[in-house]
Amino acid sequence: MSTGNEAPATWLSQDAYDRLKAELDEHIANRPVIAAEINARREEGDLRENGGYHAAREEQGKAEGRIRYLQELLRTAKVGEAPSADAVAPGMVVTIYFDDDKDDTETFLLGSREIASTTDMTVYSPESALGKAILGGRAGQTCTYTAPSGADIKVTVVSFEPFSG
């Protein structure tokens, strides 16, 4: 039984998992190269005016952040096909229409930005304003959310199904 405090599972296809794992391995393998670059730049002298040193340190920080992010994502991700559900959940392809105009529809994947690299579909995060509004929604349910522009937008869930990408 869920307590409601758990983050929704991130579902990844085997292909997406393998690609992210390869990216992680590449970043880890590149650590000595970045460290060598930092050491080489450090030996050039005055660090206050050494752009190459600061650039190498910034690159190292970005790489380490990405490594930590990928390690956590891959540690917690579920690989395979998301189970079918009776309500909108992360990992689903969702079709909605805007306001009361049934001709103004949009179909997208509700999922993490990591999934975006594995599909040509538009991907909205479950943490986005739209994602939060429709999470747990059912077909025919109307939800309202506030867009980043400040406008209130009304959407109705038309359908949803597990992403098979």
Salt bridges, closest charged atoms under 4 A:
ASP15 OD2 - ARG19 NH1 2.58
GLU23 OE2 - HIS27 NE2 3.34
GLU23 OE2 - ARG66 NE 2.73
ASP25 OD1 - LYS21 NZ 2.84
GLU37 OE2 - ARG41 NE 2.76
GLU44 OE2 - ARG41 NH1 2.95
ASP46 OD1 - ARG48 NE 3.30
GLU58 OE2 - LYS62 NZ 3.49
GLU64 OE2 - ARG31 NE 2.87
GLU72 OE2 - ARG75 NH2 2.71
ASP86 OD1 - ARG138 NH1 3.62
ASP100 OD1 - LYS154 NZ 3.09
GLU114 OE2 - ARG66 NH1 3.08
GLU114 OE2 - ARG113 NE 3.88
